[in-house]
């Protein structure tokens, strides 16, 4: 199953929701982001320490639920 990072890369590009695209672009450019992780706790904790914008953690929670749906 692809990592959360790979799932998020679908949101990069001009035709996507601004907040989702902003988070995906930030993840892409952040060399320390846990790109191979499939762990909610690991990614959530990373975002809590390095959140790129105010809504990032709330958005991550919403996108994580969508990510889990694609895994089943």
mmCIF file as Biopython writes it, N, C-alpha, C and O atoms, coordinates in Angstrom:
data_model
#
loop_
_atom_site.group_PDB
_atom_site.id
_atom_site.type_symbol
_atom_site.label_atom_id
_atom_site.label_alt_id
_atom_site.label_comp_id
_atom_site.label_asym_id
_atom_site.label_entity_id
_atom_site.label_seq_id
_atom_site.pdbx_PDB_ins_code
_atom_site.Cartn_x
_atom_site.Cartn_y
_atom_site.Cartn_z
_atom_site.occupancy
_atom_site.B_iso_or_equiv
_atom_site.auth_seq_id
_atom_site.auth_asym_id
_atom_site.pdbx_PDB_model_num
ATOM 1   N N  . UNK A ? 1  ? 0.856   -1.182 0.000   1.0 0.0 1  A 1 
ATOM 2   C CA . UNK A ? 1  ? 0.000   0.000  0.000   1.0 0.0 1  A 1 
ATOM 3   C C  . UNK A ? 1  ? 0.896   1.238  0.000   1.0 0.0 1  A 1 
ATOM 4   O O  . UNK A ? 1  ? 1.923   1.266  0.678   1.0 0.0 1  A 1 
ATOM 5   N N  . UNK A ? 2  ? 0.514   2.240  -0.746  1.0 0.0 2  A 1 
ATOM 6   C CA . UNK A ? 2  ? 1.342   3.454  -0.797  1.0 0.0 2  A 1 
ATOM 7   C C  . UNK A ? 2  ? 1.336   4.210  0.540   1.0 0.0 2  A 1 
ATOM 8   O O  . UNK A ? 2  ? 0.399   4.103  1.331   1.0 0.0 2  A 1 
ATOM 9   N N  . UNK A ? 3  ? 2.375   4.949  0.757   1.0 0.0 3  A 1 
ATOM 10  C CA . UNK A ? 3  ? 2.479   5.771  1.959   1.0 0.0 3  A 1 
ATOM 11  C C  . UNK A ? 3  ? 1.495   6.940  1.875   1.0 0.0 3  A 1 
ATOM 12  O O  . UNK A ? 3  ? 0.945   7.231  0.813   1.0 0.0 3  A 1 
ATOM 13  N N  . UNK A ? 4  ? 1.289   7.593  3.000   1.0 0.0 4  A 1 
ATOM 14  C CA . UNK A ? 4  ? 0.436   8.777  3.017   1.0 0.0 4  A 1 
ATOM 15  C C  . UNK A ? 4  ? 1.003   9.858  2.108   1.0 0.0 4  A 1 
ATOM 16  O O  . UNK A ? 4  ? 0.257   10.559 1.424   1.0 0.0 4  A 1 
ATOM 17  N N  . UNK A ? 5  ? 2.310   9.987  2.103   1.0 0.0 5  A 1 
ATOM 18  C CA . UNK A ? 5  ? 2.970   10.956 1.224   1.0 0.0 5  A 1 
ATOM 19  C C  . UNK A ? 5  ? 2.589   10.703 -0.236  1.0 0.0 5  A 1 
ATOM 20  O O  . UNK A ? 5  ? 2.214   11.632 -0.951  1.0 0.0 5  A 1 
ATOM 21  N N  . UNK A ? 6  ? 2.685   9.454  -0.674  1.0 0.0 6  A 1 
ATOM 22  C CA . UNK A ? 6  ? 2.329   9.139  -2.071  1.0 0.0 6  A 1 
ATOM 23  C C  . UNK A ? 6  ? 0.860   9.457  -2.329  1.0 0.0 6  A 1 
ATOM 24  O O  . UNK A ? 6  ? 0.512   9.973  -3.391  1.0 0.0 6  A 1 
ATOM 25  N N  . UNK A ? 7  ? 0.004   9.152  -1.367  1.0 0.0 7  A 1 
ATOM 26  C CA . UNK A ? 7  ? -1.410  9.488  -1.497  1.0 0.0 7  A 1 
ATOM 27  C C  . UNK A ? 7  ? -1.586  10.995 -1.690  1.0 0.0 7  A 1 
ATOM 28  O O  . UNK A ? 7  ? -2.379  11.429 -2.526  1.0 0.0 7  A 1 
ATOM 29  N N  . UNK A ? 8  ? -0.857  11.777 -0.930  1.0 0.0 8  A 1 
ATOM 30  C CA . UNK A ? 8  ? -0.984  13.233 -0.981  1.0 0.0 8  A 1 
ATOM 31  C C  . UNK A ? 8  ? -0.496  13.845 -2.295  1.0 0.0 8  A 1 
ATOM 32  O O  . UNK A ? 8  ? -0.929  14.937 -2.664  1.0 0.0 8  A 1 
ATOM 33  N N  . UNK A ? 9  ? 0.378   13.170 -2.987  1.0 0.0 9  A 1 
ATOM 34  C CA . UNK A ? 9  ? 0.933   13.743 -4.212  1.0 0.0 9  A 1 
ATOM 35  C C  . UNK A ? 9  ? -0.134  13.928 -5.293  1.0 0.0 9  A 1 
ATOM 36  O O  . UNK A ? 9  ? 0.089   14.662 -6.256  1.0 0.0 9  A 1 
ATOM 37  N N  . UNK A ? 10 ? -1.279  13.279 -5.148  1.0 0.0 10 A 1 
ATOM 38  C CA . UNK A ? 10 ? -2.376  13.509 -6.090  1.0 0.0 10 A 1 
ATOM 39  C C  . UNK A ? 10 ? -2.938  14.933 -5.986  1.0 0.0 10 A 1 
ATOM 40  O O  . UNK A ? 10 ? -3.601  15.410 -6.906  1.0 0.0 10 A 1 
ATOM 41  N N  . UNK A ? 11 ? -2.673  15.597 -4.880  1.0 0.0 11 A 1 
ATOM 42  C CA . UNK A ? 11 ? -3.197  16.940 -4.660  1.0 0.0 11 A 1 
ATOM 43  C C  . UNK A ? 11 ? -2.289  18.047 -5.183  1.0 0.0 11 A 1 
ATOM 44  O O  . UNK A ? 11 ? -2.659  19.221 -5.149  1.0 0.0 11 A 1 
ATOM 45  N N  . UNK A ? 12 ? -1.121  17.688 -5.658  1.0 0.0 12 A 1 
ATOM 46  C CA . UNK A ? 12 ? -0.242  18.711 -6.232  1.0 0.0 12 A 1 
ATOM 47  C C  . UNK A ? 12 ? -0.800  19.095 -7.599  1.0 0.0 12 A 1 
ATOM 48  O O  . UNK A ? 12 ? -1.293  18.243 -8.339  1.0 0.0 12 A 1 
ATOM 49  N N  . UNK A ? 13 ? -0.720  20.371 -7.924  1.0 0.0 13 A 1 
ATOM 50  C CA . UNK A ? 13 ? -1.188  20.822 -9.220  1.0 0.0 13 A 1 
ATOM 51  C C  . UNK A ? 13 ? -2.233  21.905 -9.115  1.0 0.0 13 A 1 
ATOM 52  O O  . UNK A ? 13 ? -2.835  22.108 -8.061  1.0 0.0 13 A 1 
ATOM 53  N N  . UNK A ? 14 ? -2.441  22.585 -10.193 1.0 0.0 14 A 1 
ATOM 54  C CA . UNK A ? 14 ? -3.272  23.786 -10.216 1.0 0.0 14 A 1 
ATOM 55  C C  . UNK A ? 14 ? -4.761  23.533 -10.051 1.0 0.0 14 A 1 
ATOM 56  O O  . UNK A ? 14 ? -5.483  24.448 -9.653  1.0 0.0 14 A 1 
ATOM 57  N N  . UNK A ? 15 ? -5.251  22.343 -10.336 1.0 0.0 15 A 1 
ATOM 58  C CA . UNK A ? 15 ? -6.696  22.114 -10.325 1.0 0.0 15 A 1 
ATOM 59  C C  . UNK A ? 15 ? -7.227  21.544 -9.015  1.0 0.0 15 A 1 
ATOM 60  O O  . UNK A ? 15 ? -8.362  21.069 -8.960  1.0 0.0 15 A 1 
ATOM 61  N N  . UNK A ? 16 ? -6.440  21.587 -7.989  1.0 0.0 16 A 1 
ATOM 62  C CA . UNK A ? 16 ? -6.851  21.005 -6.709  1.0 0.0 16 A 1 
ATOM 63  C C  . UNK A ? 16 ? -7.193  22.092 -5.690  1.0 0.0 16 A 1 
ATOM 64  O O  . UNK A ? 16 ? -6.830  23.257 -5.857  1.0 0.0 16 A 1 
ATOM 65  N N  . UNK A ? 17 ? -7.904  21.683 -4.619  1.0 0.0 17 A 1 
ATOM 66  C CA . UNK A ? 17 ? -8.250  22.580 -3.526  1.0 0.0 17 A 1 
ATOM 67  C C  . UNK A ? 17 ? -6.985  23.253 -2.994  1.0 0.0 17 A 1 
ATOM 68  O O  . UNK A ? 17 ? -5.958  22.596 -2.823  1.0 0.0 17 A 1 
ATOM 69  N N  . UNK A ? 18 ? -7.053  24.523 -2.741  1.0 0.0 18 A 1 
ATOM 70  C CA . UNK A ? 18 ? -5.883  25.296 -2.336  1.0 0.0 18 A 1 
ATOM 71  C C  . UNK A ? 18 ? -5.205  24.746 -1.080  1.0 0.0 18 A 1 
ATOM 72  O O  . UNK A ? 18 ? -3.985  24.588 -1.071  1.0 0.0 18 A 1 
ATOM 73  N N  . UNK A ? 19 ? -5.958  24.452 -0.029  1.0 0.0 19 A 1 
ATOM 74  C CA . UNK A ? 19 ? -5.353  23.965 1.213   1.0 0.0 19 A 1 
ATOM 75  C C  . UNK A ? 19 ? -4.713  22.598 1.010   1.0 0.0 19 A 1 
ATOM 76  O O  . UNK A ? 19 ? -3.607  22.359 1.493   1.0 0.0 19 A 1 
ATOM 77  N N  . UNK A ? 20 ? -5.386  21.705 0.308   1.0 0.0 20 A 1 
ATOM 78  C CA . UNK A ? 20 ? -4.822  20.377 0.047   1.0 0.0 20 A 1 
ATOM 79  C C  . UNK A ? 20 ? -3.561  20.493 -0.802  1.0 0.0 20 A 1 
ATOM 80  O O  . UNK A ? 20 ? -2.563  19.824 -0.534  1.0 0.0 20 A 1 
ATOM 81  N N  . UNK A ? 21 ? -3.606  21.324 -1.805  1.0 0.0 21 A 1 
ATOM 82  C CA . UNK A ? 21 ? -2.436  21.531 -2.663  1.0 0.0 21 A 1 
ATOM 83  C C  . UNK A ? 21 ? -1.293  22.142 -1.864  1.0 0.0 21 A 1 
ATOM 84  O O  . UNK A ? 21 ? -0.136  21.756 -2.032  1.0 0.0 21 A 1 
ATOM 85  N N  . UNK A ? 22 ? -1.614  23.090 -1.000  1.0 0.0 22 A 1 
ATOM 86  C CA . UNK A ? 22 ? -0.591  23.742 -0.181  1.0 0.0 22 A 1 
ATOM 87  C C  . UNK A ? 22 ? 0.113   22.732 0.729   1.0 0.0 22 A 1 
ATOM 88  O O  . UNK A ? 22 ? 1.336   22.758 0.862   1.0 0.0 22 A 1 
ATOM 89  N N  . UNK A ? 23 ? -0.667  21.841 1.356   1.0 0.0 23 A 1 
ATOM 90  C CA . UNK A ? 23 ? -0.079  20.829 2.225   1.0 0.0 23 A 1 
ATOM 91  C C  . UNK A ? 23 ? 0.750   19.835 1.406   1.0 0.0 23 A 1 
ATOM 92  O O  . UNK A ? 23 ? 1.854   19.475 1.813   1.0 0.0 23 A 1 
ATOM 93  N N  . UNK A ? 24 ? 0.241   19.398 0.282   1.0 0.0 24 A 1 
ATOM 94  C CA . UNK A ? 24 ? 0.978   18.447 -0.563  1.0 0.0 24 A 1 
ATOM 95  C C  . UNK A ? 24 ? 2.272   19.065 -1.081  1.0 0.0 24 A 1 
ATOM 96  O O  . UNK A ? 24 ? 3.307   18.399 -1.103  1.0 0.0 24 A 1 
ATOM 97  N N  . UNK A ? 25 ? 2.228   20.306 -1.492  1.0 0.0 25 A 1 
ATOM 98  C CA . UNK A ? 25 ? 3.444   20.978 -1.973  1.0 0.0 25 A 1 
ATOM 99  C C  . UNK A ? 25 ? 4.463   21.127 -0.851  1.0 0.0 25 A 1 
ATOM 100 O O  . UNK A ? 25 ? 5.661   20.939 -1.065  1.0 0.0 25 A 1 
ATOM 101 N N  . UNK A ? 26 ? 3.989   21.463 0.341   1.0 0.0 26 A 1 
ATOM 102 C CA . UNK A ? 26 ? 4.895   21.584 1.475   1.0 0.0 26 A 1 
ATOM 103 C C  . UNK A ? 26 ? 5.548   20.237 1.782   1.0 0.0 26 A 1 
ATOM 104 O O  . UNK A ? 26 ? 6.757   20.168 2.008   1.0 0.0 26 A 1 
ATOM 105 N N  . UNK A ? 27 ? 4.749   19.167 1.791   1.0 0.0 27 A 1 
ATOM 106 C CA . UNK A ? 27 ? 5.289   17.834 2.036   1.0 0.0 27 A 1 
ATOM 107 C C  . UNK A ? 27 ? 6.343   17.475 0.991   1.0 0.0 27 A 1 
ATOM 108 O O  . UNK A ? 27 ? 7.378   16.897 1.320   1.0 0.0 27 A 1 
ATOM 109 N N  . UNK A ? 28 ? 6.080   17.814 -0.241  1.0 0.0 28 A 1 
ATOM 110 C CA . UNK A ? 28 ? 6.997   17.510 -1.335  1.0 0.0 28 A 1 
ATOM 111 C C  . UNK A ? 28 ? 8.348   18.209 -1.136  1.0 0.0 28 A 1 
ATOM 112 O O  . UNK A ? 28 ? 9.400   17.621 -1.387  1.0 0.0 28 A 1 
ATOM 113 N N  . UNK A ? 29 ? 8.310   19.445 -0.691  1.0 0.0 29 A 1 
ATOM 114 C CA . UNK A ? 29 ? 9.534   20.238 -0.546  1.0 0.0 29 A 1 
ATOM 115 C C  . UNK A ? 29 ? 10.238  20.052 0.798   1.0 0.0 29 A 1 
ATOM 116 O O  . UNK A ? 29 ? 11.397  20.440 0.945   1.0 0.0 29 A 1 
ATOM 117 N N  . UNK A ? 30 ? 9.556   19.469 1.771   1.0 0.0 30 A 1 
ATOM 118 C CA . UNK A ? 30 ? 10.153  19.255 3.088   1.0 0.0 30 A 1 
ATOM 119 C C  . UNK A ? 30 ? 10.940  17.939 3.082   1.0 0.0 30 A 1 
ATOM 120 O O  . UNK A ? 30 ? 10.356  16.855 3.091   1.0 0.0 30 A 1 
ATOM 121 N N  . UNK A ? 31 ? 12.233  18.046 3.066   1.0 0.0 31 A 1 
ATOM 122 C CA . UNK A ? 31 ? 13.089  16.863 2.968   1.0 0.0 31 A 1 
ATOM 123 C C  . UNK A ? 31 ? 13.047  15.987 4.209   1.0 0.0 31 A 1 
ATOM 124 O O  . UNK A ? 31 ? 13.444  14.823 4.153   1.0 0.0 31 A 1 
ATOM 125 N N  . UNK A ? 32 ? 12.576  16.521 5.328   1.0 0.0 32 A 1 
ATOM 126 C CA . UNK A ? 32 ? 12.508  15.749 6.562   1.0 0.0 32 A 1 
ATOM 127 C C  . UNK A ? 32 ? 11.152  15.087 6.791   1.0 0.0 32 A 1 
ATOM 128 O O  . UNK A ? 32 ? 11.001  14.305 7.729   1.0 0.0 32 A 1 
ATOM 129 N N  . UNK A ? 33 ? 10.168  15.387 5.953   1.0 0.0 33 A 1 
ATOM 130 C CA . UNK A ? 33 ? 8.851   14.780 6.123   1.0 0.0 33 A 1 
ATOM 131 C C  . UNK A ? 33 ? 8.984   13.258 6.025   1.0 0.0 33 A 1 
ATOM 132 O O  . UNK A ? 33 ? 9.705   12.760 5.159   1.0 0.0 33 A 1 
ATOM 133 N N  . UNK A ? 34 ? 8.298   12.509 6.903   1.0 0.0 34 A 1 
ATOM 134 C CA . UNK A ? 34 ? 8.399   11.038 6.870   1.0 0.0 34 A 1 
ATOM 135 C C  . UNK A ? 34 ? 7.666   10.448 5.661   1.0 0.0 34 A 1 
ATOM 136 O O  . UNK A ? 34 ? 6.543   9.957  5.781   1.0 0.0 34 A 1 
ATOM 137 N N  . UNK A ? 35 ? 8.302   10.502 4.525   1.0 0.0 35 A 1 
ATOM 138 C CA . UNK A ? 35 ? 7.674   10.163 3.247   1.0 0.0 35 A 1 
ATOM 139 C C  . UNK A ? 35 ? 7.271   8.696  3.106   1.0 0.0 35 A 1 
ATOM 140 O O  . UNK A ? 35 ? 6.365   8.382  2.333   1.0 0.0 35 A 1 
ATOM 141 N N  . UNK A ? 36 ? 7.915   7.809  3.822   1.0 0.0 36 A 1 
ATOM 142 C CA . UNK A ? 36 ? 7.586   6.384  3.722   1.0 0.0 36 A 1 
ATOM 143 C C  . UNK A ? 36 ? 6.565   5.934  4.763   1.0 0.0 36 A 1 
ATOM 144 O O  . UNK A ? 36 ? 6.139   4.779  4.756   1.0 0.0 36 A 1 
ATOM 145 N N  . UNK A ? 37 ? 6.181   6.819  5.638   1.0 0.0 37 A 1 
ATOM 146 C CA . UNK A ? 37 ? 5.347   6.438  6.775   1.0 0.0 37 A 1 
ATOM 147 C C  . UNK A ? 37 ? 3.893   6.159  6.385   1.0 0.0 37 A 1 
ATOM 148 O O  . UNK A ? 37 ? 3.313   6.817  5.521   1.0 0.0 37 A 1 
ATOM 149 N N  . UNK A ? 38 ? 3.336   5.152  7.064   1.0 0.0 38 A 1 
ATOM 150 C CA . UNK A ? 38 ? 1.910   4.849  7.001   1.0 0.0 38 A 1 
ATOM 151 C C  . UNK A ? 38 ? 1.312   4.972  8.400   1.0 0.0 38 A 1 
ATOM 152 O O  . UNK A ? 38 ? 0.226   4.458  8.667   1.0 0.0 38 A 1 
ATOM 153 N N  . UNK A ? 39 ? 2.028   5.654  9.283   1.0 0.0 39 A 1 
ATOM 154 C CA . UNK A ? 39 ? 1.631   5.782  10.685  1.0 0.0 39 A 1 
ATOM 155 C C  . UNK A ? 39 ? 1.012   7.154  10.957  1.0 0.0 39 A 1 
ATOM 156 O O  . UNK A ? 39 ? 1.644   8.193  10.765  1.0 0.0 39 A 1 
ATOM 157 N N  . UNK A ? 40 ? -0.241  7.124  11.409  1.0 0.0 40 A 1 
ATOM 158 C CA . UNK A ? 40 ? -0.919  8.365  11.769  1.0 0.0 40 A 1 
ATOM 159 C C  . UNK A ? 40 ? -0.138  9.114  12.839  1.0 0.0 40 A 1 
ATOM 160 O O  . UNK A ? 40 ? 0.084   10.319 12.725  1.0 0.0 40 A 1 
ATOM 161 N N  . UNK A ? 41 ? 0.281   8.392  13.882  1.0 0.0 41 A 1 
ATOM 162 C CA . UNK A ? 41 ? 0.973   9.033  14.998  1.0 0.0 41 A 1 
ATOM 163 C C  . UNK A ? 41 ? 2.275   9.694  14.564  1.0 0.0 41 A 1 
ATOM 164 O O  . UNK A ? 41 ? 2.571   10.813 14.984  1.0 0.0 41 A 1 
ATOM 165 N N  . UNK A ? 42 ? 3.038   9.027  13.745  1.0 0.0 42 A 1 
ATOM 166 C CA . UNK A ? 42 ? 4.316   9.590  13.296  1.0 0.0 42 A 1 
ATOM 167 C C  . UNK A ? 42 ? 4.106   10.869 12.484  1.0 0.0 42 A 1 
ATOM 168 O O  . UNK A ? 42 ? 4.791   11.868 12.702  1.0 0.0 42 A 1 
ATOM 169 N N  . UNK A ? 43 ? 3.170   10.833 11.561  1.0 0.0 43 A 1 
ATOM 170 C CA . UNK A ? 43 ? 2.928   12.005 10.709  1.0 0.0 43 A 1 
ATOM 171 C C  . UNK A ? 43 ? 2.284   13.131 11.509  1.0 0.0 43 A 1 
ATOM 172 O O  . UNK A ? 43 ? 2.655   14.295 11.357  1.0 0.0 43 A 1 
ATOM 173 N N  . UNK A ? 44 ? 1.331   12.791 12.350  1.0 0.0 44 A 1 
ATOM 174 C CA . UNK A ? 44 ? 0.659   13.797 13.164  1.0 0.0 44 A 1 
ATOM 175 C C  . UNK A ? 44 ? 1.647   14.513 14.078  1.0 0.0 44 A 1 
ATOM 176 O O  . UNK A ? 44 ? 1.629   15.739 14.192  1.0 0.0 44 A 1 
ATOM 177 N N  . UNK A ? 45 ? 2.501   13.742 14.721  1.0 0.0 45 A 1 
ATOM 178 C CA . UNK A ? 45 ? 3.503   14.339 15.598  1.0 0.0 45 A 1 
ATOM 179 C C  . UNK A ? 45 ? 4.451   15.239 14.803  1.0 0.0 45 A 1 
ATOM 180 O O  . UNK A ? 45 ? 4.806   16.324 15.262  1.0 0.0 45 A 1 
ATOM 181 N N  . UNK A ? 46 ? 4.852   14.804 13.641  1.0 0.0 46 A 1 
ATOM 182 C CA . UNK A ? 46 ? 5.728   15.630 12.805  1.0 0.0 46 A 1 
ATOM 183 C C  . UNK A ? 46 ? 5.048   16.952 12.461  1.0 0.0 46 A 1 
ATOM 184 O O  . UNK A ? 46 ? 5.667   18.014 12.543  1.0 0.0 46 A 1 
ATOM 185 N N  . UNK A ? 47 ? 3.782   16.886 12.080  1.0 0.0 47 A 1 
ATOM 186 C CA . UNK A ? 47 ? 3.044   18.104 11.734  1.0 0.0 47 A 1 
ATOM 187 C C  . UNK A ? 47 ? 2.857   19.022 12.943  1.0 0.0 47 A 1 
ATOM 188 O O  . UNK A ? 47 ? 2.876   20.245 12.803  1.0 0.0 47 A 1 
ATOM 189 N N  . UNK A ? 48 ? 2.677   18.443 14.114  1.0 0.0 48 A 1 
ATOM 190 C CA . UNK A ? 48 ? 2.528   19.271 15.311  1.0 0.0 48 A 1 
ATOM 191 C C  . UNK A ? 48 ? 3.778   20.102 15.561  1.0 0.0 48 A 1 
ATOM 192 O O  . UNK A ? 48 ? 3.683   21.228 16.049  1.0 0.0 48 A 1 
ATOM 193 N N  . UNK A ? 49 ? 4.933   19.571 15.237  1.0 0.0 49 A 1 
ATOM 194 C CA . UNK A ? 49 ? 6.193   20.280 15.453  1.0 0.0 49 A 1 
ATOM 195 C C  . UNK A ? 49 ? 6.553   21.208 14.308  1.0 0.0 49 A 1 
ATOM 196 O O  . UNK A ? 49 ? 7.238   22.208 14.521  1.0 0.0 49 A 1 
ATOM 197 N N  . UNK A ? 50 ? 6.106   20.897 13.096  1.0 0.0 50 A 1 
ATOM 198 C CA . UNK A ? 50 ? 6.567   21.655 11.927  1.0 0.0 50 A 1 
ATOM 199 C C  . UNK A ? 50 ? 5.433   22.171 11.058  1.0 0.0 50 A 1 
ATOM 200 O O  . UNK A ? 50 ? 5.643   22.469 9.882   1.0 0.0 50 A 1 
ATOM 201 N N  . UNK A ? 51 ? 4.253   22.280 11.610  1.0 0.0 51 A 1 
ATOM 202 C CA . UNK A ? 51 ? 3.073   22.647 10.834  1.0 0.0 51 A 1 
ATOM 203 C C  . UNK A ? 51 ? 3.330   23.852 9.924   1.0 0.0 51 A 1 
ATOM 204 O O  . UNK A ? 51 ? 3.751   24.912 10.388  1.0 0.0 51 A 1 
ATOM 205 N N  . UNK A ? 52 ? 3.074   23.677 8.636   1.0 0.0 52 A 1 
ATOM 206 C CA . UNK A ? 52 ? 3.361   24.742 7.678   1.0 0.0 52 A 1 
ATOM 207 C C  . UNK A ? 52 ? 2.338   25.879 7.678   1.0 0.0 52 A 1 
ATOM 208 O O  . UNK A ? 52 ? 2.651   26.983 7.234   1.0 0.0 52 A 1 
ATOM 209 N N  . UNK A ? 53 ? 1.128   25.628 8.167   1.0 0.0 53 A 1 
ATOM 210 C CA . UNK A ? 53 ? 0.096   26.660 8.256   1.0 0.0 53 A 1 
ATOM 211 C C  . UNK A ? 53 ? -0.936  26.223 9.287   1.0 0.0 53 A 1 
ATOM 212 O O  . UNK A ? 53 ? -0.996  25.048 9.648   1.0 0.0 53 A 1 
ATOM 213 N N  . UNK A ? 54 ? -1.736  27.150 9.756   1.0 0.0 54 A 1 
ATOM 214 C CA . UNK A ? 54 ? -2.637  26.920 10.892  1.0 0.0 54 A 1 
ATOM 215 C C  . UNK A ? 54 ? -3.580  25.732 10.719  1.0 0.0 54 A 1 
ATOM 216 O O  . UNK A ? 54 ? -3.803  24.982 11.669  1.0 0.0 54 A 1 
ATOM 217 N N  . UNK A ? 55 ? -4.128  25.553 9.539   1.0 0.0 55 A 1 
ATOM 218 C CA . UNK A ? 55 ? -5.130  24.509 9.326   1.0 0.0 55 A 1 
ATOM 219 C C  . UNK A ? 55 ? -4.527  23.163 8.970   1.0 0.0 55 A 1 
ATOM 220 O O  . UNK A ? 55 ? -5.274  22.213 8.737   1.0 0.0 55 A 1 
ATOM 221 N N  . UNK A ? 56 ? -3.227  23.041 8.920   1.0 0.0 56 A 1 
ATOM 222 C CA . UNK A ? 56 ? -2.577  21.830 8.409   1.0 0.0 56 A 1 
ATOM 223 C C  . UNK A ? 56 ? -2.939  20.581 9.211   1.0 0.0 56 A 1 
ATOM 224 O O  . UNK A ? 56 ? -3.161  19.522 8.623   1.0 0.0 56 A 1 
ATOM 225 N N  . UNK A ? 57 ? -3.001  20.680 10.521  1.0 0.0 57 A 1 
ATOM 226 C CA . UNK A ? 57 ? -3.277  19.486 11.330  1.0 0.0 57 A 1 
ATOM 227 C C  . UNK A ? 57 ? -4.727  19.040 11.168  1.0 0.0 57 A 1 
ATOM 228 O O  . UNK A ? 57 ? -5.005  17.845 11.060  1.0 0.0 57 A 1 
ATOM 229 N N  . UNK A ? 58 ? -5.638  19.990 11.153  1.0 0.0 58 A 1 
ATOM 230 C CA . UNK A ? 58 ? -7.052  19.650 10.924  1.0 0.0 58 A 1 
ATOM 231 C C  . UNK A ? 58 ? -7.233  19.053 9.538   1.0 0.0 58 A 1 
ATOM 232 O O  . UNK A ? 58 ? -7.943  18.062 9.371   1.0 0.0 58 A 1 
ATOM 233 N N  . UNK A ? 59 ? -6.598  19.647 8.560   1.0 0.0 59 A 1 
ATOM 234 C CA . UNK A ? 59 ? -6.671  19.133 7.190   1.0 0.0 59 A 1 
ATOM 235 C C  . UNK A ? 59 ? -6.074  17.735 7.113   1.0 0.0 59 A 1 
ATOM 236 O O  . UNK A ? 59 ? -6.630  16.855 6.455   1.0 0.0 59 A 1 
ATOM 237 N N  . UNK A ? 60 ? -4.946  17.526 7.782   1.0 0.0 60 A 1 
ATOM 238 C CA . UNK A ? 60 ? -4.326  16.202 7.805   1.0 0.0 60 A 1 
ATOM 239 C C  . UNK A ? 60 ? -5.305  15.172 8.355   1.0 0.0 60 A 1 
ATOM 240 O O  . UNK A ? 60 ? -5.429  14.090 7.781   1.0 0.0 60 A 1 
ATOM 241 N N  . UNK A ? 61 ? -5.998  15.470 9.438   1.0 0.0 61 A 1 
ATOM 242 C CA . UNK A ? 61 ? -6.965  14.529 10.017  1.0 0.0 61 A 1 
ATOM 243 C C  . UNK A ? 61 ? -8.040  14.145 9.007   1.0 0.0 61 A 1 
ATOM 244 O O  . UNK A ? 61 ? -8.412  12.976 8.908   1.0 0.0 61 A 1 
ATOM 245 N N  . UNK A ? 62 ? -8.534  15.115 8.265   1.0 0.0 62 A 1 
ATOM 246 C CA . UNK A ? 62 ? -9.554  14.843 7.248   1.0 0.0 62 A 1 
ATOM 247 C C  . UNK A ? 62 ? -8.985  13.987 6.118   1.0 0.0 62 A 1 
ATOM 248 O O  . UNK A ? 62 ? -9.614  13.028 5.671   1.0 0.0 62 A 1 
ATOM 249 N N  . UNK A ? 63 ? -7.798  14.346 5.669   1.0 0.0 63 A 1 
ATOM 250 C CA . UNK A ? 63 ? -7.178  13.617 4.564   1.0 0.0 63 A 1 
ATOM 251 C C  . UNK A ? 63 ? -6.754  12.214 4.991   1.0 0.0 63 A 1 
ATOM 252 O O  . UNK A ? 63 ? -6.762  11.292 4.176   1.0 0.0 63 A 1 
ATOM 253 N N  . UNK A ? 64 ? -6.385  12.044 6.255   1.0 0.0 64 A 1 
ATOM 254 C CA . UNK A ? 64 ? -6.012  10.716 6.754   1.0 0.0 64 A 1 
ATOM 255 C C  . UNK A ? 64 ? -7.199  9.762  6.639   1.0 0.0 64 A 1 
ATOM 256 O O  . UNK A ? 64 ? -7.040  8.610  6.236   1.0 0.0 64 A 1 
ATOM 257 N N  . UNK A ? 65 ? -8.395  10.247 6.997   1.0 0.0 65 A 1 
ATOM 258 C CA . UNK A ? 65 ? -9.596  9.413  6.867   1.0 0.0 65 A 1 
ATOM 259 C C  . UNK A ? 65 ? -9.804  8.993  5.419   1.0 0.0 65 A 1 
ATOM 260 O O  . UNK A ? 65 ? -10.131 7.838  5.149   1.0 0.0 65 A 1 
ATOM 261 N N  . UNK A ? 66 ? -9.618  9.919  4.488   1.0 0.0 66 A 1 
ATOM 262 C CA . UNK A ? 66 ? -9.742  9.593  3.064   1.0 0.0 66 A 1 
ATOM 263 C C  . UNK A ? 66 ? -8.681  8.582  2.646   1.0 0.0 66 A 1 
ATOM 264 O O  . UNK A ? 66 ? -8.960  7.659  1.882   1.0 0.0 66 A 1 
ATOM 265 N N  . UNK A ? 67 ? -7.472  8.761  3.146   1.0 0.0 67 A 1 
ATOM 266 C CA . UNK A ? 67 ? -6.371  7.846  2.857   1.0 0.0 67 A 1 
ATOM 267 C C  . UNK A ? 67 ? -6.711  6.425  3.321   1.0 0.0 67 A 1 
ATOM 268 O O  . UNK A ? 67 ? -6.475  5.458  2.596   1.0 0.0 67 A 1 
ATOM 269 N N  . UNK A ? 68 ? -7.261  6.307  4.524   1.0 0.0 68 A 1 
ATOM 270 C CA . UNK A ? 68 ? -7.634  4.988  5.025   1.0 0.0 68 A 1 
ATOM 271 C C  . UNK A ? 68 ? -8.705  4.330  4.165   1.0 0.0 68 A 1 
ATOM 272 O O  . UNK A ? 68 ? -8.695  3.114  3.972   1.0 0.0 68 A 1 
ATOM 273 N N  . UNK A ? 69 ? -9.619  5.128  3.655   1.0 0.0 69 A 1 
ATOM 274 C CA . UNK A ? 69 ? -10.664 4.600  2.771   1.0 0.0 69 A 1 
ATOM 275 C C  . UNK A ? 69 ? -10.055 3.982  1.509   1.0 0.0 69 A 1 
ATOM 276 O O  . UNK A ? 69 ? -10.546 2.967  1.014   1.0 0.0 69 A 1 
ATOM 277 N N  . UNK A ? 70 ? -8.997  4.590  0.995   1.0 0.0 70 A 1 
ATOM 278 C CA . UNK A ? 70 ? -8.382  4.068  -0.226  1.0 0.0 70 A 1 
ATOM 279 C C  . UNK A ? 70 ? -7.584  2.802  0.037   1.0 0.0 70 A 1 
ATOM 280 O O  . UNK A ? 70 ? -7.302  2.047  -0.893  1.0 0.0 70 A 1 
ATOM 281 N N  . UNK A ? 71 ? -7.217  2.558  1.290   1.0 0.0 71 A 1 
ATOM 282 C CA . UNK A ? 71 ? -6.452  1.371  1.643   1.0 0.0 71 A 1 
ATOM 283 C C  . UNK A ? 71 ? -7.328  0.131  1.722   1.0 0.0 71 A 1 
ATOM 284 O O  . UNK A ? 71 ? -6.807  -0.984 1.714   1.0 0.0 71 A 1 
ATOM 285 N N  . UNK A ? 72 ? -8.626  0.291  1.796   1.0 0.0 72 A 1 
ATOM 286 C CA . UNK A ? 72 ? -9.531  -0.862 1.931   1.0 0.0 72 A 1 
ATOM 287 C C  . UNK A ? 72 ? -10.171 -1.240 0.639   1.0 0.0 72 A 1 
ATOM 288 O O  . UNK A ? 72 ? -10.955 -2.188 0.593   1.0 0.0 72 A 1 
#
